[in-house]
């Protein structure tokens, strides 16, 4: 096994290539959490015919795109903001809120803490408990909230635990946050993969609460991380106005606008994605759950978190074993509250999922 301390992100294929000598084209990334179906067929067929869009500036208000997103997400178009990936919107929101103290439910995505820290804010973590399968005890959690907290960050479904809060639970949290004047940022990057996702998404709550903003993107579900198209939904029109004042114009290029308007309407692709993820998620969960060397936490998103129970194995060992077969899993030892007994992988094609199961389950 390699004796370095590198931990690879799902997009770090060039680093993998350099360290292991495996061509990136020969690596299947179970770490990136991207839709295995690839780009929407409707988008693939249609985008080339819209190439002339680059000869003009996009609509500064992105009216048509926002209307399309609203129809897809089930909200008012005036409540939609678009950005150069959800990362831009996260950054602008945190810069605007300028929280002195933020609370993050973890383990989770590290970019939240980074952005808050860059603005001079302090981050506190509320740890999800392993003995509760990393699900949130809402009653205990809300009892910890107080006026010293400016911003609450929730990833729902959460990365890397693949656990999720439902709407009634989110409403309870929003009620308490409202009492303490806490703004809530909810990252729903993976919600479209979830079974009964409409029961998990907080979009309907934006019509009743002005202390919430929901962030989504097209990188994962629509398999287009290079498109850099993200969006946010909030019922707080004053906040929308403030963000639009700070945003640079035309951060989304004309082709990304066209692509968004096409992909959000590809209902066949959306249905196929959900069917594939649902079937393969169940198959992989059941296969690993039957092996006494692993504990698999019930997944909601298109990925699952696994604890290694075998004392002789670590996440580093499994990463090394898998990558030498061209299969890249996520060593989760760098996440807060996790260690070298945890790894994560996403659902890919049935064939590649079978190869990964063979790798993980063999003696």
ABEGO torsion letter per residue (X at the ends): XBABABBBBAAAAAAAAAAAGBBAAABBBAAAGBBAAEBBAAAAAAAAAAAAAAABBBBAAGAAAAAAAAAAAGBBAAABBBBBEAAAAAAAAAAAAGBABBBBBOBBBAAAAAAAAAAGBBBBBBBBBAAAGGBBBAAAAAAABBAABABBBBBOBBOAAGBBBBAAAAAAAAAAAAAAGBBBBBBAAAAAABBGAAAABAAAAAAABAABBBBBBAAAAAGBAAAGBBBBBBABAAAAAAAAAABBBGABBAAAAAAAAAAAABAAAAAAAAAAAAAAAAAAAAAAAABAABBBBBBABABBBBBBABAABBAAAAAAAAAAAGBBBBBAAABBGBBAABBBBBBBBAAAAAAAAAAAABX
